[in-house]
Amino acid sequence: TSITDVLSRFGADVVIASVKSDGELVCKMSRGIKFMADVTIDEAAKEEWDLIALPGGVPGANHLRDCPTLIEMLTKQKEQKKLLAAMCAAPAVVLASHNLVGKGHTCYPVAAFRSVLEDPVDDAVVVKDGVITSQGPGTSLLFALSLGEQLYGKEAADRIAKELLVDR
């Protein structure tokens, strides 16, 4: 939720899609918090996106990894050289399992996730080759600011970081 809040501050039109196969829009995060998605993944697949960002957490990352429609969207996004982003478990569980992330990215710092990334780094956020990755809950504001910077520029990101009292 912090990512959607920060991107909204940039002026982004944030759309949250549910990958639930039954079309249900109510989703539950890894800690049991429920939120309402805006659209189903099938509806989202009909649109073009400047950025597709994946949240982390398990089992959510597993659901993302196992959604063929999402994987098609991510593959298309990468082929078109548009932005992809993932944090926490998602860089390893989703992007790496579908060869959508290159060398030198980051994820939640546990061996099970790091072992599937090629040359993982310990940075809070990595922006490389059109893919933005981040470590986890504690780095989510920096992640969101990096996403905003990629879309709206450094000046806007610096201004919003200052408003949020975030040092970057």
Solvent accessible surface area in square Angstrom, and as a share of the most:
residue,aa,sasa,rsa
1,T,110,0.64
2,S,38,0.24
3,I,28,0.14
4,T,38,0.22
5,D,63,0.33
6,V,1,0.01
7,L,12,0.06
8,S,62,0.40
9,R,119,0.43
10,F,20,0.08
11,G,60,0.57
12,A,21,0.16
13,D,129,0.67
14,V,45,0.26
15,V,54,0.31
16,I,53,0.27
17,A,35,0.27
18,S,2,0.01
19,V,29,0.16
20,K,88,0.37
21,S,126,0.81
22,D,116,0.60
23,G,33,0.31
24,E,70,0.31
25,L,53,0.27
26,V,54,0.31
27,C,20,0.12
28,K,135,0.57
29,M,70,0.31
30,S,51,0.33
31,R,204,0.74
32,G,39,0.38
33,I,101,0.51
34,K,137,0.58
35,F,60,0.25
36,M,121,0.54
37,A,2,0.01
38,D,81,0.42
39,V,35,0.20
40,T,29,0.17
41,I,15,0.08
42,D,86,0.44
43,E,83,0.37
44,A,4,0.03
45,A,40,0.31
46,K,163,0.69
47,E,100,0.45
48,E,103,0.46
49,W,57,0.20
50,D,105,0.55
51,L,26,0.13
52,I,20,0.10
53,A,40,0.31
54,L,6,0.03
55,P,78,0.49
56,G,23,0.22
57,G,14,0.14
58,V,71,0.41
59,P,73,0.46
60,G,28,0.27
61,A,0,0.00
62,N,44,0.22
63,H,106,0.48
64,L,20,0.10
65,R,80,0.29
66,D,92,0.48
67,C,12,0.07
68,P,96,0.60
69,T,31,0.18
70,L,6,0.03
71,I,24,0.12
72,E,121,0.54
73,M,21,0.09
74,L,0,0.00
75,T,50,0.29
76,K,85,0.36
77,Q,7,0.03
78,K,73,0.31
79,E,130,0.58
80,Q,84,0.37
81,K,184,0.78
82,K,60,0.25
83,L,31,0.15
84,L,1,0.00
85,A,0,0.00
86,A,0,0.00
87,M,12,0.05
88,C,18,0.11
89,A,0,0.00
90,A,0,0.00
91,P,0,0.00
92,A,3,0.03
93,V,19,0.11
94,V,0,0.00
95,L,0,0.00
96,A,19,0.15
97,S,61,0.39
98,H,63,0.28
99,N,136,0.70
100,L,7,0.03
101,V,23,0.13
102,G,36,0.34
103,K,111,0.47
104,G,12,0.11
105,H,2,0.01
106,T,0,0.00
107,C,0,0.00
108,Y,88,0.33
109,P,70,0.44
110,V,59,0.34
111,A,83,0.64
112,A,75,0.58
113,F,39,0.16
114,R,59,0.22
115,S,90,0.58
116,V,85,0.49
117,L,10,0.05
118,E,97,0.43
119,D,89,0.46
120,P,39,0.24
121,V,47,0.27
122,D,103,0.53
123,D,79,0.41
124,A,34,0.27
125,V,31,0.18
126,V,14,0.08
127,V,69,0.40
128,K,79,0.33
129,D,121,0.63
130,G,30,0.29
131,V,3,0.01
132,I,0,0.00
133,T,0,0.00
134,S,0,0.00
135,Q,29,0.13
136,G,4,0.03
137,P,101,0.63
138,G,81,0.78
139,T,19,0.11
140,S,16,0.10
141,L,70,0.35
142,L,55,0.27
143,F,0,0.00
144,A,0,0.00
145,L,0,0.00
146,S,16,0.10
147,L,0,0.00
148,G,0,0.00
149,E,46,0.20
150,Q,74,0.33
151,L,57,0.28
152,Y,99,0.37
153,G,31,0.30
154,K,122,0.52
155,E,152,0.68
156,A,20,0.15
157,A,0,0.00
158,D,57,0.30
159,R,126,0.46
160,I,0,0.00
161,A,3,0.02
162,K,159,0.68
163,E,100,0.45
164,L,39,0.20
165,L,162,0.81
166,V,28,0.16
167,D,139,0.72
168,R,120,0.44
